[in-house]
Amino acid sequence: MPLQPRVTVVIPCRNDADFLEPCLTALRAQTHAPDRILVVDNASTDATADVARRFGADVVTESMVGIWPAAARGYDEAMDSAEIIARVDADSRPHPDWIARIVRAFVHDPHLGVLTGGAEFYDGGRLTNYFGSHWYIGGGTYWVEKITGVPLVFGSNFAMRTAVWARVRDRVDRTNPDIHDDLDLTIRLRPSDGVRYDPALRMPVSARPFATPAALGQRLYKVIPTFAVSWPEGARWLRQDDAAGDRSPVTGWEGDEPEPRAQDA
């Protein structure tokens, strides 16, 4: 039987029980089932924890409100139970082969440390959905790579080896609720971490960040303090030596291509 890496899916969630249920339904339908689903209840006052437990997910709580505190708590909790930490948000709707694609990529490439993809917005108008996927996420991916030398890690759609998180967990500004967690993580990564963007790895997500100009403006504004807390660490020229450095596998785990696993009923 082929050796397969264990995968834990981390979902930070605050008062998103209605979104969380279809997300967990989609994870239940994966052709390659996750070994563990970990919902981080970020001081919710709704039924988030109840929904998570009903679907068999493990629940941990993080009282410090903010996406970075919640996500970091989830990654920490996943370290002992997985070789790969996969991340979605409550409004993500992963395609049935999402985990299978992730596992196959990591199995085939022992140098791969972080795999990320793009977005398919599902509940906005045609123009809003196009703007979100091509300009907001697509544009961010292009410019962040120009600045940092690595692709933008999209928080609703990525996976990383636990070895990568172990290296950066004390470098990121994990207790700061006022910055983009995924951009901060990206800034702390290096080319030697093996970061790859796969345009075929798509994630349906809600277009609610673009519901109002104010909501969009707030998200765009947070880019500034995110770079500010890490500068000049995020500068591309500080990564050049690292890019030519050690390219040994980021983990000792290697295996064969996984066979699809149906989710247990």
C-alpha positions in Angstrom: 0.0 0.0 0.0 1.5 3.4 -0.9 2.8 5.7 1.8 0.6 8.7 2.1 1.1 12.0 4.0 -1.5 12.8 6.7 -3.5 15.9 5.9 -5.2 18.1 8.5 -7.6 20.8 7.2 -7.6 23.9 9.3 -10.7 26.2 9.2 -10.6 29.4 11.3 -14.2 30.5 11.9 -16.0 33.3 13.7 -19.8 33.4 13.6 -19.9 31.7 10.3 -22.0 28.6 11.1 -24.2 29.1 8.0 -21.1 29.1 5.7 -19.3 26.4 7.6 -22.0 23.7 7.0 -21.6 23.6 3.2 -17.8 23.9 3.6 -17.8 20.8 5.7 -20.2 19.1 3.4 -17.7 19.7 0.5 -14.9 18.3 2.6 -16.9 15.2 3.4 -17.3 14.6 -0.4 -13.6 14.7 -1.1 -12.2 11.8 -3.2 -9.2 11.7 -0.9 -10.6 12.3 2.6 -8.7 14.5 5.0 -7.3 12.7 8.0 -8.5 15.4 10.3 -10.6 18.5 10.1 -9.8 21.2 12.7 -12.2 24.1 13.2 -10.8 27.0 15.2 -13.8 28.7 16.9 -12.7 32.3 17.2 -14.9 33.5 20.0 -18.1 32.7 18.1 -21.5 33.5 19.5 -23.4 31.4 17.0 -23.6 27.6 16.4 -20.1 27.4 14.8 -18.8 24.8 17.3 -22.0 22.7 17.1 -22.0 22.6 13.3 -18.3 21.5 13.4 -18.9 18.7 15.9 -21.9 17.5 14.0 -19.7 16.9 11.0 -17.1 15.1 13.1 -14.6 18.0 13.1 -12.3 18.7 16.0 -12.9 22.1 17.6 -10.4 24.2 19.4 -11.1 27.7 20.6 -9.1 30.9 20.2 -10.3 33.8 22.4 -8.1 36.4 20.7 -10.3 37.7 17.9 -8.6 37.9 14.5 -7.8 35.8 11.6 -4.1 35.5 12.3 -4.6 34.4 16.0 -7.2 31.8 14.9 -5.3 30.5 11.9 -2.0 30.2 13.8 -3.7 28.4 16.6 -5.0 25.9 14.1 -1.7 25.4 12.5 -0.1 24.8 15.9 -2.7 22.2 16.8 -2.2 20.4 13.4 1.5 20.0 13.8 1.4 16.7 15.7 -1.3 15.1 13.5 -0.2 15.8 10.0 2.6 16.2 7.5 0.5 18.6 5.4 -1.6 21.4 6.8 -4.3 22.4 4.4 -6.3 25.7 4.9 -9.7 26.8 3.8 -12.1 29.4 5.2 -15.6 28.8 6.3 -17.0 30.2 3.0 -14.7 28.0 0.9 -16.4 25.2 -1.2 -13.5 22.9 -2.2 -13.9 20.9 -5.3 -14.1 17.1 -4.7 -10.5 16.5 -5.9 -9.0 19.4 -3.9 -7.2 17.3 -1.3 -6.3 14.6 -3.9 -4.6 17.3 -6.0 -2.7 18.6 -3.0 -1.5 15.2 -1.9 -0.4 14.3 -5.4 1.6 17.5 -5.8 3.5 17.0 -2.5 4.1 13.3 -3.1 5.6 14.0 -6.6 7.8 16.9 -5.4 9.7 16.5 -2.2 11.0 20.1 -2.6 7.5 21.5 -2.5 6.8 23.2 0.8 3.7 25.3 0.0 1.1 24.9 -2.7 -1.5 27.6 -3.4 -4.1 28.3 -6.1 -6.7 30.8 -7.2 -10.3 31.7 -6.5 -13.7 31.2 -8.1 -16.2 33.6 -6.5 -19.7 32.1 -6.4 -22.2 34.5 -4.9 -21.6 37.9 -6.5 -22.7 39.3 -9.9 -20.7 38.4 -13.0 -18.7 41.6 -12.9 -17.9 41.2 -9.2 -16.9 37.6 -9.5 -14.6 38.4 -12.5 -13.1 41.4 -10.6 -12.4 39.2 -7.5 -10.7 36.3 -9.3 -8.8 38.2 -12.0 -8.0 41.6 -10.4 -8.1 41.1 -6.6 -6.6 37.7 -6.3 -4.9 37.5 -9.7 -3.5 41.0 -9.4 -2.3 40.4 -5.8 -0.6 37.2 -6.9 1.3 39.0 -9.6 2.4 42.0 -7.6 3.3 40.1 -4.4 5.5 37.8 -6.3 7.2 40.8 -8.0 7.9 42.3 -4.5 8.7 39.2 -2.5 10.0 36.7 -5.0 7.4 34.0 -4.0 3.7 33.7 -5.1 1.0 35.1 -2.8 -0.3 32.3 -0.5 -4.1 32.6 -0.8 -5.5 32.0 2.7 -8.7 30.3 1.4 -6.8 27.8 -0.7 -3.4 26.5 0.2 -1.5 23.7 1.9 2.0 23.6 3.5 4.2 21.0 5.1 4.4 21.2 8.8 8.1 21.7 8.5 7.5 25.0 6.8 5.1 26.2 9.6 7.7 25.1 12.2 10.2 27.4 10.6 8.1 30.5 10.3 5.6 30.2 13.2 7.8 32.4 15.4 8.6 34.9 12.6 5.0 35.8 11.5 3.1 38.5 13.4 0.6 35.8 14.6 -1.1 37.8 17.3 -1.8 40.8 15.1 -5.5 40.9 14.1 -5.1 44.0 11.9 -3.1 42.5 9.1 -3.7 39.9 6.3 -2.5 36.6 7.7 -1.9 35.0 4.3 0.2 38.0 3.1 2.2 38.1 6.3 2.9 34.3 5.9 4.0 34.9 2.3 6.4 37.6 3.3 8.1 35.3 5.8 8.6 32.5 3.2 11.7 32.1 1.1 12.2 30.5 -2.3 14.0 27.6 -0.6 10.6 26.8 1.1 9.4 25.6 -2.3 6.3 27.8 -2.8 4.3 27.1 -5.9 1.2 28.6 -7.4 -1.0 26.2 -9.4 -3.6 27.9 -11.5 -5.5 24.7 -11.8 -6.0 24.5 -8.1 -9.2 26.6 -7.9 -11.3 27.3 -4.8 -14.9 28.5 -4.9 -15.2 31.3 -2.2 -17.8 33.9 -1.3 -17.7 37.3 -3.0 -18.8 39.0 0.3 -15.4 40.9 0.6 -16.6 43.0 -2.3 -20.2 43.5 -1.1 -19.6 47.2 -0.4 -16.9 49.7 -1.4 -16.1 50.1 2.3 -15.5 46.4 2.8 -13.2 46.2 -0.2 -11.4 49.4 0.8 -10.7 47.9 4.3 -9.2 44.8 2.8 -7.0 46.8 0.4 -5.9 49.1 3.2 -4.7 46.2 5.4 -2.0 45.5 2.8 -0.1 48.5 4.0 0.3 47.6 7.7 1.0 44.0 6.7 4.1 45.0 4.7 5.0 47.6 7.4 5.3 45.1 10.2 7.7 42.9 8.3 9.7 45.4 6.3 12.5 45.1 5.2 12.2 41.4 5.6 9.8 41.2 2.7 12.1 42.9 0.2 13.0 40.6 -2.7 16.7 41.5 -2.7 17.1 40.1 0.8 16.0 36.7 -0.6 18.4 36.3 -3.4 21.1 34.3 -1.5 18.4 32.1 -0.1 17.1 31.4 -3.6 20.4 29.9 -4.6 20.9 28.1 -1.4 19.9 24.6 -0.1 17.2 23.0 -2.2 17.1 19.7 -0.2 13.7 18.4 0.6 11.9 20.4 3.2 10.8 17.2 5.0 12.1 13.7 5.4 8.8 12.3 4.2 8.6 10.9 0.7 6.0 8.5 -0.8 4.3 7.2 -3.9 1.3 8.8 -5.6 -1.8 8.4 -3.4 -4.8 6.4 -4.5 -8.1 8.2 -4.1 -9.9 7.5 -0.8 -13.6 7.9 -0.4 -14.8 9.6 2.7 -16.3 7.2 5.2 -20.0 7.4 5.5 
